[in-house]
Each structure stands twice: as C-alpha cells, then as structure tokens.
Amino acid sequence: MNFIDTALANQCNLSDDDFLQAMADIYREPEVWKSLHMYPQYIQDVIYIIDYDTELQMEGLGSVLDGSMAEKYDKIHTALLNCGALEEARVLEEARCLSIHSHAYEDDDYYEQMEILESQTAFHNDYDHFWDLVRNYIGKGRNDTVLSTM
C-alpha cells in the first residue's frame, strides 16, 4: 500500500488540507509516478501541482520548462486548469512560449522576461489563494469520487 492508497483508505478522517499534505509524500515514494495514471484525475493533478510548485521554489520557472520537468508540462498545465488556477496556467504557458521562442532565436532578453513572468506566479503573489484552489479541487474530487461509487 502506497501513500495514495493510505490516504484514500483514511480519507473520511482527513480534511482536504490533510489529504493535500499526504500527497506530498510523492518524494518519499517516487515509484508511485509509474502507477499514478491508475488514480483519479484530481489525485494525479494534485501531485503534478506539488511537483510544479517544488521545482518553481527550488530552481525557478525556467527549470520547470527544461530538463525532466519539460516532459511534464502538459500534465502540469492541465492540472492547473483543472483546479481553477487559470492565472498560473497562463503564466506557465507564456513562459513556455518564451522559452521555445528564445531558444530558437537566442533571445538576449530571455532571462529578464522569465524573471518578470516568474514574479507573476502565485508563489510570488497570492500563494494562499493558489493553495485554496487546490484544496477546493481536492474536496470536489473527493466528493465526486464518493458520489460515483454510490
């Protein structure tokens, strides 16, 4: 049983915030990435959002678009849209367009423009509201899952 299975089995005793915190165990059990597709969409989305936020804090917006995170872009962008973080999704999309354009044309303003976009992320603005959106999304996903099993 992994951390997702444990949270699902115990979800009646967990608040939406507790459930969110439980999903952060992806870093303790990274093998779950291989089976993540087997879980409800809201769980997948929350884990992609946690991964996005962690990378954003540790390495910055540019790093989210490069390296191993680049292959997760579509999942991250969709997760942000699904939870209602539309502004965050817009910033990420603009950063991706900038990254693609700048690498193709060796744009000297890339780092300055990326800094401007990074300053528009929830991490640098209304971070609490961003996580409220995620917690509300978890609550809705949990309710929808319960209703679909009835």
Biotite code that builds the C-alpha atoms (Angstrom):
import biotite.structure as struc

atoms = struc.array([
    struc.Atom([0.000, 0.000, 0.000], chain_id="A", res_id=1, res_name="MET", atom_name="CA", element="C"),
    struc.Atom([1.478, 3.354, -1.005], chain_id="A", res_id=2, res_name="ASN", atom_name="CA", element="C"),
    struc.Atom([0.765, 6.820, 0.389], chain_id="A", res_id=3, res_name="PHE", atom_name="CA", element="C"),
    struc.Atom([-2.116, 7.433, -2.046], chain_id="A", res_id=4, res_name="ILE", atom_name="CA", element="C"),
    struc.Atom([-3.820, 4.173, -1.106], chain_id="A", res_id=5, res_name="ASP", atom_name="CA", element="C"),
    struc.Atom([-3.359, 5.016, 2.572], chain_id="A", res_id=6, res_name="THR", atom_name="CA", element="C"),
    struc.Atom([-4.858, 8.489, 2.121], chain_id="A", res_id=7, res_name="ALA", atom_name="CA", element="C"),
    struc.Atom([-7.795, 7.093, 0.155], chain_id="A", res_id=8, res_name="LEU", atom_name="CA", element="C"),
    struc.Atom([-8.444, 4.393, 2.750], chain_id="A", res_id=9, res_name="ALA", atom_name="CA", element="C"),
    struc.Atom([-8.358, 7.005, 5.514], chain_id="A", res_id=10, res_name="ASN", atom_name="CA", element="C"),
    struc.Atom([-9.978, 9.880, 3.636], chain_id="A", res_id=11, res_name="GLN", atom_name="CA", element="C"),
    struc.Atom([-13.023, 10.062, 5.935], chain_id="A", res_id=12, res_name="CYS", atom_name="CA", element="C"),
    struc.Atom([-10.645, 11.126, 8.708], chain_id="A", res_id=13, res_name="ASN", atom_name="CA", element="C"),
    struc.Atom([-8.699, 13.621, 6.561], chain_id="A", res_id=14, res_name="LEU", atom_name="CA", element="C"),
    struc.Atom([-9.525, 17.233, 5.796], chain_id="A", res_id=15, res_name="SER", atom_name="CA", element="C"),
    struc.Atom([-8.824, 18.439, 2.275], chain_id="A", res_id=16, res_name="ASP", atom_name="CA", element="C"),
    struc.Atom([-5.630, 20.040, 3.607], chain_id="A", res_id=17, res_name="ASP", atom_name="CA", element="C"),
    struc.Atom([-4.578, 16.775, 5.295], chain_id="A", res_id=18, res_name="ASP", atom_name="CA", element="C"),
    struc.Atom([-5.177, 14.983, 2.011], chain_id="A", res_id=19, res_name="PHE", atom_name="CA", element="C"),
    struc.Atom([-3.064, 17.585, 0.190], chain_id="A", res_id=20, res_name="LEU", atom_name="CA", element="C"),
    struc.Atom([-0.255, 17.141, 2.714], chain_id="A", res_id=21, res_name="GLN", atom_name="CA", element="C"),
    struc.Atom([-0.435, 13.361, 2.276], chain_id="A", res_id=22, res_name="ALA", atom_name="CA", element="C"),
    struc.Atom([0.113, 13.750, -1.482], chain_id="A", res_id=23, res_name="MET", atom_name="CA", element="C"),
    struc.Atom([3.433, 15.479, -0.803], chain_id="A", res_id=24, res_name="ALA", atom_name="CA", element="C"),
    struc.Atom([4.778, 12.034, 0.068], chain_id="A", res_id=25, res_name="ASP", atom_name="CA", element="C"),
    struc.Atom([5.454, 11.591, -3.652], chain_id="A", res_id=26, res_name="ILE", atom_name="CA", element="C"),
    struc.Atom([9.043, 12.499, -2.817], chain_id="A", res_id=27, res_name="TYR", atom_name="CA", element="C"),
    struc.Atom([9.293, 9.700, -0.260], chain_id="A", res_id=28, res_name="ARG", atom_name="CA", element="C"),
    struc.Atom([7.775, 7.152, -2.644], chain_id="A", res_id=29, res_name="GLU", atom_name="CA", element="C"),
    struc.Atom([8.803, 8.259, -6.149], chain_id="A", res_id=30, res_name="PRO", atom_name="CA", element="C"),
    struc.Atom([7.971, 4.830, -7.586], chain_id="A", res_id=31, res_name="GLU", atom_name="CA", element="C"),
    struc.Atom([4.309, 5.928, -7.453], chain_id="A", res_id=32, res_name="VAL", atom_name="CA", element="C"),
    struc.Atom([4.934, 8.044, -10.579], chain_id="A", res_id=33, res_name="TRP", atom_name="CA", element="C"),
    struc.Atom([4.820, 4.767, -12.537], chain_id="A", res_id=34, res_name="LYS", atom_name="CA", element="C"),
    struc.Atom([1.281, 3.947, -11.384], chain_id="A", res_id=35, res_name="SER", atom_name="CA", element="C"),
    struc.Atom([-0.086, 7.481, -10.998], chain_id="A", res_id=36, res_name="LEU", atom_name="CA", element="C"),
    struc.Atom([-2.259, 7.092, -14.112], chain_id="A", res_id=37, res_name="HIS", atom_name="CA", element="C"),
    struc.Atom([-4.336, 4.485, -12.246], chain_id="A", res_id=38, res_name="MET", atom_name="CA", element="C"),
    struc.Atom([-5.664, 7.023, -9.742], chain_id="A", res_id=39, res_name="TYR", atom_name="CA", element="C"),
    struc.Atom([-8.484, 9.568, -10.094], chain_id="A", res_id=40, res_name="PRO", atom_name="CA", element="C"),
    struc.Atom([-7.664, 12.673, -12.125], chain_id="A", res_id=41, res_name="GLN", atom_name="CA", element="C"),
    struc.Atom([-7.752, 15.006, -9.134], chain_id="A", res_id=42, res_name="TYR", atom_name="CA", element="C"),
    struc.Atom([-5.053, 12.968, -7.381], chain_id="A", res_id=43, res_name="ILE", atom_name="CA", element="C"),
    struc.Atom([-2.853, 12.988, -10.482], chain_id="A", res_id=44, res_name="GLN", atom_name="CA", element="C"),
    struc.Atom([-3.384, 16.729, -10.841], chain_id="A", res_id=45, res_name="ASP", atom_name="CA", element="C"),
    struc.Atom([-2.549, 17.475, -7.210], chain_id="A", res_id=46, res_name="VAL", atom_name="CA", element="C"),
    struc.Atom([0.704, 15.547, -7.441], chain_id="A", res_id=47, res_name="ILE", atom_name="CA", element="C"),
    struc.Atom([1.675, 17.363, -10.647], chain_id="A", res_id=48, res_name="TYR", atom_name="CA", element="C"),
    struc.Atom([0.889, 20.688, -8.958], chain_id="A", res_id=49, res_name="ILE", atom_name="CA", element="C"),
    struc.Atom([3.009, 19.764, -5.944], chain_id="A", res_id=50, res_name="ILE", atom_name="CA", element="C"),
    struc.Atom([5.863, 18.803, -8.260], chain_id="A", res_id=51, res_name="ASP", atom_name="CA", element="C"),
    struc.Atom([5.484, 22.074, -10.197], chain_id="A", res_id=52, res_name="TYR", atom_name="CA", element="C"),
    struc.Atom([5.460, 24.141, -7.019], chain_id="A", res_id=53, res_name="ASP", atom_name="CA", element="C"),
    struc.Atom([8.501, 22.366, -5.603], chain_id="A", res_id=54, res_name="THR", atom_name="CA", element="C"),
    struc.Atom([10.526, 22.890, -8.785], chain_id="A", res_id=55, res_name="GLU", atom_name="CA", element="C"),
    struc.Atom([9.387, 26.503, -9.029], chain_id="A", res_id=56, res_name="LEU", atom_name="CA", element="C"),
    struc.Atom([10.559, 27.201, -5.476], chain_id="A", res_id=57, res_name="GLN", atom_name="CA", element="C"),
    struc.Atom([13.831, 25.321, -5.729], chain_id="A", res_id=58, res_name="MET", atom_name="CA", element="C"),
    struc.Atom([15.003, 26.119, -9.255], chain_id="A", res_id=59, res_name="GLU", atom_name="CA", element="C"),
    struc.Atom([12.685, 28.719, -10.760], chain_id="A", res_id=60, res_name="GLY", atom_name="CA", element="C"),
    struc.Atom([10.248, 28.902, -13.644], chain_id="A", res_id=61, res_name="LEU", atom_name="CA", element="C"),
    struc.Atom([12.866, 28.257, -16.316], chain_id="A", res_id=62, res_name="GLY", atom_name="CA", element="C"),
    struc.Atom([13.693, 24.939, -14.728], chain_id="A", res_id=63, res_name="SER", atom_name="CA", element="C"),
    struc.Atom([10.052, 23.860, -14.866], chain_id="A", res_id=64, res_name="VAL", atom_name="CA", element="C"),
    struc.Atom([10.288, 24.129, -18.658], chain_id="A", res_id=65, res_name="LEU", atom_name="CA", element="C"),
    struc.Atom([13.654, 22.435, -19.100], chain_id="A", res_id=66, res_name="ASP", atom_name="CA", element="C"),
    struc.Atom([15.126, 19.067, -18.322], chain_id="A", res_id=67, res_name="GLY", atom_name="CA", element="C"),
    struc.Atom([12.987, 16.302, -16.846], chain_id="A", res_id=68, res_name="SER", atom_name="CA", element="C"),
    struc.Atom([10.174, 18.699, -15.941], chain_id="A", res_id=69, res_name="MET", atom_name="CA", element="C"),
    struc.Atom([9.684, 19.648, -19.608], chain_id="A", res_id=70, res_name="ALA", atom_name="CA", element="C"),
    struc.Atom([8.074, 16.282, -20.311], chain_id="A", res_id=71, res_name="GLU", atom_name="CA", element="C"),
    struc.Atom([5.517, 17.005, -17.571], chain_id="A", res_id=72, res_name="LYS", atom_name="CA", element="C"),
    struc.Atom([4.498, 20.403, -18.966], chain_id="A", res_id=73, res_name="TYR", atom_name="CA", element="C"),
    struc.Atom([1.206, 19.242, -20.481], chain_id="A", res_id=74, res_name="ASP", atom_name="CA", element="C"),
    struc.Atom([0.189, 17.413, -17.295], chain_id="A", res_id=75, res_name="LYS", atom_name="CA", element="C"),
    struc.Atom([1.118, 20.390, -15.106], chain_id="A", res_id=76, res_name="ILE", atom_name="CA", element="C"),
    struc.Atom([-0.682, 22.883, -17.341], chain_id="A", res_id=77, res_name="HIS", atom_name="CA", element="C"),
    struc.Atom([-3.806, 20.695, -17.424], chain_id="A", res_id=78, res_name="THR", atom_name="CA", element="C"),
    struc.Atom([-3.673, 20.223, -13.644], chain_id="A", res_id=79, res_name="ALA", atom_name="CA", element="C"),
    struc.Atom([-3.543, 23.983, -13.122], chain_id="A", res_id=80, res_name="LEU", atom_name="CA", element="C"),
    struc.Atom([-6.527, 24.472, -15.428], chain_id="A", res_id=81, res_name="LEU", atom_name="CA", element="C"),
    struc.Atom([-8.467, 21.645, -13.785], chain_id="A", res_id=82, res_name="ASN", atom_name="CA", element="C"),
    struc.Atom([-8.091, 23.110, -10.305], chain_id="A", res_id=83, res_name="CYS", atom_name="CA", element="C"),
    struc.Atom([-9.042, 26.602, -11.447], chain_id="A", res_id=84, res_name="GLY", atom_name="CA", element="C"),
    struc.Atom([-5.580, 28.198, -11.222], chain_id="A", res_id=85, res_name="ALA", atom_name="CA", element="C"),
    struc.Atom([-6.136, 29.904, -14.558], chain_id="A", res_id=86, res_name="LEU", atom_name="CA", element="C"),
    struc.Atom([-3.704, 32.765, -13.992], chain_id="A", res_id=87, res_name="GLU", atom_name="CA", element="C"),
    struc.Atom([-0.954, 30.333, -13.013], chain_id="A", res_id=88, res_name="GLU", atom_name="CA", element="C"),
    struc.Atom([-1.668, 28.277, -16.140], chain_id="A", res_id=89, res_name="ALA", atom_name="CA", element="C"),
    struc.Atom([-1.492, 31.444, -18.263], chain_id="A", res_id=90, res_name="ARG", atom_name="CA", element="C"),
    struc.Atom([1.883, 32.430, -16.768], chain_id="A", res_id=91, res_name="VAL", atom_name="CA", element="C"),
    struc.Atom([3.241, 28.934, -17.331], chain_id="A", res_id=92, res_name="LEU", atom_name="CA", element="C"),
    struc.Atom([2.018, 28.941, -20.920], chain_id="A", res_id=93, res_name="GLU", atom_name="CA", element="C"),
    struc.Atom([3.596, 32.339, -21.597], chain_id="A", res_id=94, res_name="GLU", atom_name="CA", element="C"),
    struc.Atom([6.855, 31.128, -20.075], chain_id="A", res_id=95, res_name="ALA", atom_name="CA", element="C"),
    struc.Atom([6.802, 28.062, -22.307], chain_id="A", res_id=96, res_name="ARG", atom_name="CA", element="C"),
    struc.Atom([6.215, 30.190, -25.413], chain_id="A", res_id=97, res_name="CYS", atom_name="CA", element="C"),
    struc.Atom([9.034, 32.488, -24.330], chain_id="A", res_id=98, res_name="LEU", atom_name="CA", element="C"),
    struc.Atom([11.321, 29.521, -23.746], chain_id="A", res_id=99, res_name="SER", atom_name="CA", element="C"),
    struc.Atom([10.589, 27.992, -27.146], chain_id="A", res_id=100, res_name="ILE", atom_name="CA", element="C"),
    struc.Atom([10.935, 31.321, -28.960], chain_id="A", res_id=101, res_name="HIS", atom_name="CA", element="C"),
    struc.Atom([14.069, 32.406, -27.082], chain_id="A", res_id=102, res_name="SER", atom_name="CA", element="C"),
    struc.Atom([15.911, 29.138, -27.598], chain_id="A", res_id=103, res_name="HIS", atom_name="CA", element="C"),
    struc.Atom([15.087, 29.217, -31.291], chain_id="A", res_id=104, res_name="ALA", atom_name="CA", element="C"),
    struc.Atom([16.248, 32.804, -31.759], chain_id="A", res_id=105, res_name="TYR", atom_name="CA", element="C"),
    struc.Atom([18.866, 33.058, -28.977], chain_id="A", res_id=106, res_name="GLU", atom_name="CA", element="C"),
    struc.Atom([16.944, 35.935, -27.386], chain_id="A", res_id=107, res_name="ASP", atom_name="CA", element="C"),
    struc.Atom([19.154, 38.021, -25.064], chain_id="A", res_id=108, res_name="ASP", atom_name="CA", element="C"),
    struc.Atom([16.150, 39.213, -23.067], chain_id="A", res_id=109, res_name="ASP", atom_name="CA", element="C"),
    struc.Atom([15.123, 35.676, -22.129], chain_id="A", res_id=110, res_name="TYR", atom_name="CA", element="C"),
    struc.Atom([16.280, 35.768, -18.503], chain_id="A", res_id=111, res_name="TYR", atom_name="CA", element="C"),
    struc.Atom([14.823, 39.211, -17.862], chain_id="A", res_id=112, res_name="GLU", atom_name="CA", element="C"),
    struc.Atom([11.483, 38.234, -19.374], chain_id="A", res_id=113, res_name="GLN", atom_name="CA", element="C"),
    struc.Atom([11.471, 34.935, -17.499], chain_id="A", res_id=114, res_name="MET", atom_name="CA", element="C"),
    struc.Atom([12.060, 36.822, -14.238], chain_id="A", res_id=115, res_name="GLU", atom_name="CA", element="C"),
    struc.Atom([9.066, 39.040, -14.990], chain_id="A", res_id=116, res_name="ILE", atom_name="CA", element="C"),
    struc.Atom([6.882, 36.001, -15.617], chain_id="A", res_id=117, res_name="LEU", atom_name="CA", element="C"),
    struc.Atom([8.170, 34.244, -12.514], chain_id="A", res_id=118, res_name="GLU", atom_name="CA", element="C"),
    struc.Atom([7.237, 37.302, -10.442], chain_id="A", res_id=119, res_name="SER", atom_name="CA", element="C"),
    struc.Atom([3.655, 36.797, -11.677], chain_id="A", res_id=120, res_name="GLN", atom_name="CA", element="C"),
    struc.Atom([3.365, 33.255, -10.301], chain_id="A", res_id=121, res_name="THR", atom_name="CA", element="C"),
    struc.Atom([1.237, 32.555, -7.256], chain_id="A", res_id=122, res_name="ALA", atom_name="CA", element="C"),
    struc.Atom([4.398, 31.807, -5.282], chain_id="A", res_id=123, res_name="PHE", atom_name="CA", element="C"),
    struc.Atom([5.314, 35.483, -5.527], chain_id="A", res_id=124, res_name="HIS", atom_name="CA", element="C"),
    struc.Atom([1.760, 36.799, -5.189], chain_id="A", res_id=125, res_name="ASN", atom_name="CA", element="C"),
    struc.Atom([-1.353, 35.247, -3.654], chain_id="A", res_id=126, res_name="ASP", atom_name="CA", element="C"),
    struc.Atom([0.118, 31.917, -2.631], chain_id="A", res_id=127, res_name="TYR", atom_name="CA", element="C"),
    struc.Atom([-2.614, 31.192, -0.073], chain_id="A", res_id=128, res_name="ASP", atom_name="CA", element="C"),
    struc.Atom([-5.333, 31.642, -2.691], chain_id="A", res_id=129, res_name="HIS", atom_name="CA", element="C"),
    struc.Atom([-3.488, 29.274, -5.041], chain_id="A", res_id=130, res_name="PHE", atom_name="CA", element="C"),
    struc.Atom([-3.459, 26.517, -2.419], chain_id="A", res_id=131, res_name="TRP", atom_name="CA", element="C"),
    struc.Atom([-7.093, 27.268, -1.520], chain_id="A", res_id=132, res_name="ASP", atom_name="CA", element="C"),
    struc.Atom([-7.947, 26.482, -5.142], chain_id="A", res_id=133, res_name="LEU", atom_name="CA", element="C"),
    struc.Atom([-6.065, 23.190, -4.879], chain_id="A", res_id=134, res_name="VAL", atom_name="CA", element="C"),
    struc.Atom([-7.741, 22.248, -1.568], chain_id="A", res_id=135, res_name="ARG", atom_name="CA", element="C"),
    struc.Atom([-11.175, 23.074, -3.011], chain_id="A", res_id=136, res_name="ASN", atom_name="CA", element="C"),
    struc.Atom([-10.367, 20.960, -6.047], chain_id="A", res_id=137, res_name="TYR", atom_name="CA", element="C"),
    struc.Atom([-9.437, 18.078, -3.758], chain_id="A", res_id=138, res_name="ILE", atom_name="CA", element="C"),
    struc.Atom([-12.736, 18.443, -1.912], chain_id="A", res_id=139, res_name="GLY", atom_name="CA", element="C"),
    struc.Atom([-14.693, 18.423, -5.155], chain_id="A", res_id=140, res_name="LYS", atom_name="CA", element="C"),
    struc.Atom([-12.703, 15.450, -6.471], chain_id="A", res_id=141, res_name="GLY", atom_name="CA", element="C"),
    struc.Atom([-13.234, 13.502, -3.275], chain_id="A", res_id=142, res_name="ARG", atom_name="CA", element="C"),
    struc.Atom([-16.971, 14.258, -3.307], chain_id="A", res_id=143, res_name="ASN", atom_name="CA", element="C"),
    struc.Atom([-17.296, 13.309, -6.977], chain_id="A", res_id=144, res_name="ASP", atom_name="CA", element="C"),
    struc.Atom([-15.453, 10.047, -6.322], chain_id="A", res_id=145, res_name="THR", atom_name="CA", element="C"),
    struc.Atom([-17.744, 9.184, -3.413], chain_id="A", res_id=146, res_name="VAL", atom_name="CA", element="C"),
    struc.Atom([-20.852, 10.022, -5.453], chain_id="A", res_id=147, res_name="LEU", atom_name="CA", element="C"),
    struc.Atom([-19.689, 7.924, -8.402], chain_id="A", res_id=148, res_name="SER", atom_name="CA", element="C"),
    struc.Atom([-19.272, 4.856, -6.168], chain_id="A", res_id=149, res_name="THR", atom_name="CA", element="C"),
    struc.Atom([-22.856, 5.097, -4.855], chain_id="A", res_id=150, res_name="MET", atom_name="CA", element="C"),
])
